[in-house]
Amino acid sequence: MTNLSKELQIALQAARAAAKIIEKNFKKTKTSNVKDDAKGLVTATDLEADKTIVKILSENSNHPVLSEESGLSEKTNGPIWVIDPLDGTNNFARSIPLFGVSIGLMHGKESLVGVIIDPLHKKEYYAVKGEGAFCNGEKIQLPEFDNEYIPMIFLNHGYHKTHRNKFKKMTTATASFYNTLKLGTTAIEMCMVATGAADAFLTVGDELWDFAAGIVIAKEAGCIFTDWQGNPWDGKTNHLLVARPEVHTNLVEIIKNFM
């Protein structure tokens, strides 16, 4: 047991409650709205899941909450919950069965606890810093890298025009060496890299709630998390790379000048 075991259980409780809401409402949510800042869609399910998560976290923990949907509850110099109640809203709204709940506990630039649940595929990913990463109770370990296959990487971008332009550049630069995919849910993509289903995740413009939980899960599984120049994350940049060790250096060489 660690001093973060309580926080892990709280995060699991909150994520499971939200996952039930999302699963119940899948293909039943008929309307969605563009957010005021034009950063994606929001549905009634996002808001219901958010309310449930915030309630559970607030009732069981003294840490403030930063949520994609409801903002920051209060300022702090200590640990803070960072949540995306429904990561992959565009997929959910179009009845594409690929999205997840993401809850991370961060202190500064350190990701301490991460829980990501894929409701439809019954996958619970979670990790505590220094304690390993797990999926449905089984420890996650990167499988042996297979040199016979072309590596597969996920690419993603934010909503700003500059992010989209950089996405074009990194897509062109990596396509000659890697098979590329974009699934529309950062949280689940990071978990797939952690389990070895894909080999790297590369993004520009994601928000903190998109990747807060995925950081500790990927790192505890054996992945490397840096900026595009291969430097440890400074807690500010949104030019992010999560990769297994065998491809990390090569990807940095390809994209480092685009940062």
N, C-alpha and C positions, 0 to 999 in steps of 0.2 A: 504493500500500500504506500502511496506517496501522498504528499500534502495537496495534490491536485486530484486525487481520486474522487473527492466529493464533487468538485466542479465537473468532472467527466460524467458522473451519474446524473447531475442536474441537466447538463447539456443533452444527454441521451433522452432523458424524460421529456424535455421540451421538443427535441427534434422528432421523437416518436409521435407525440401528440399532433404536431404539425403535419407529419407524414400521413396520418390517418385522415386529416381534413383534405389534404391534396388528393389522396387516392379516392376518397369519397366523391370529390367534385370533378374528377377528370372526365372529360367529354360532356359535362353538365353545365360548365360555366359558359354562357352564351355571349357575354359582352366583355370587352376590354377597352381600356382607355390609354391614350398616350399621356405620359407624365408631363407636368407643367414645364420641366426642363428639357423635354423632348428626348429624354434618355430611356427609351424603351416603353414597354407596355406595363400596365398594372391591371389585375383582375380582382374581383371580390375575394377570390381564394387567396391571393397574395396577402390581402389585408386581414382576412380571418386567421390565416396561419401566423402572421406577424403578431397579431393581438394575443394569440395563445402562447407563443414563444415568450414574448415580453412579460406576460403575466407569470409564467412559471419561473423564469429567470429572476424576476423581481421579488417574488415571494420566497425564493429559496437561496438567494445570494445578495450580497451587498454591492456587487460590482455593477457599475453603470452599463447601459446597453446602447450600442450604436447599430441601428437597423437601416437597411436600404429604404424601407417604407415609412418608418416613423422617426428617423433621425437619431440624435444623441440625447439620452435622458438627462445626463449631467456630466460636467467636466471632471477629470480626475488625473492624477499622476500615477495611479496604480493600474492594475489589470482592468480590462474592459471586454465585455462580450461584444462580438461583431457578428451580426447575423444577416443572412439572406434567406428569408422565409420560403422563397420559391425561386431557386436559381434555374433559369431556363423558361421564363414566363412566355416568351414567344413560342417555344415548342408546345408548352401546355395549352396556350390559347388556340393553337392550330391542331390540337389533338395528336401531336407527335409525342410518343411515349418516352421522352428522355428529359429528365429534370430532377432536381433534388432539393433537399433542405440542407442548409449549411450554417453551422454554429461554431464559431471559434472564440477562444479566450486569448487575448493578446496583452502583453505588457510592453509598451514601446514598440520596437520592431521585432520582438520575439513572439512567436506563436507557441503558446503553452499547451493548449488543448484544442482538438479539432474533432467535430462530429459531422459527417455528411451521410444523409440517408437517401437512397434511391427507392422511392415508395413502391413503384410498380414492379421492380425486379427484386424487391425484398433484400436489398443490400444495405448493411450498416457498416460504414467505415468510421474508424475512430482511432485517435492516438493521443498520448500524453508525452510531452517532451522528455526524452531520455528513457521511455518505457516501451518503445516499439509501436508499430501500427498494426491494426487488426481489421478484419472484415468478417462480420458474423461470428466473432469469437475466435477466429483462427488468425495466427500471426501472419502478416504480409511480408514476404521476402521476394525481392526481385528475382525472377527466373534467370537462368544463364542466358547471356546475350547470344543470339544466333546470327552469325555473320553471313549466312547464306541468303537472308532476306533483306530487302531494301528496308531500312528503318522507317517507321511510321511516326509522324508528328502531328500534333494538333496546333492549329493557328487560330488566333482570335484577335479582336480589336474592339475598341470602344466606339462611342457614337460620334465623336468629333471628327471633322473632315481631315485633320492632320493624322489622326489615328488610322483612318481608312487609307490614306495615302501611304503611310508606312506599312500597312498590311499588304498593299499591292507590292511594295518593294521586297518585303521579306518572303512573300509567296513566290515571286519570280526568282529570288536568290536561292531558295531552298528546294524548289520543285525539281531541279536537275539531280538532286542527291537523295531526296526523301519523298516518300508517299505522304501527301498532306490531306488533312481532314479538318472540318470545322463543324462541330456538333451543336454548338449553341448553349452549352452549359459548362462554364469553367470548373465548377466544383466536381462534377462527374468526370470531366476530362482529366483533371489532376489525379483523381483516384485511379483512373485507368492507367495513367503513367506509373503510379505507385505500385500497381499490381503487375506491371509489365505487359499489359495489353497493348500499350503504345509506348514509344520510346522518349518522347519529349512533349512539352507544352510551351508554346511561345505566344506571348501576347503583348499588346500595347493598348493602354487606355482602360484596362479593367479597374474597378473600384475595390477598395479594401475588403468589403463584404463578399466579393466574388471569390477571393483566394485565401482569406484569413484562416479558415479551417483546413484548407488543402495543403498549406505550407507544412504544418507539422506532420500530417499524414504522409506526404511525399518524402520529407526528409527522414522520418523515422523508418520508412521502407527502404532507404538507401539512395534516394535521388539527391541531386544537387540543385540548390535554389539560389539563383544569382540574377543580376541585371544582364543586359545584353552584352556588356563588356566583360562579363565573368567575375564581376565584383560582388561581394556579399551585399544583399539588399540593404539599402540605407533607410528603409522605412518610408520613403517618399516617392521614388520613381515608380512609374507604372509600365516600364519596359522590362518585362519579366521573362525568365527562362527557368523552367523546371525540367530536368533531364536526367536520365540514367548516366552514370559516369562514362560509358563507352562512346556516347555521342555528344556530350556536353562541350568539350573543347572544340570540336569541329563546328558545332553550331555557333559558338561564340565567334570563331574566325569568319564565318559567313555574315553575321548580322551586326558585329560590333560597331561598324562605321555608320549604321543607320540610327543609332541612339541619339 
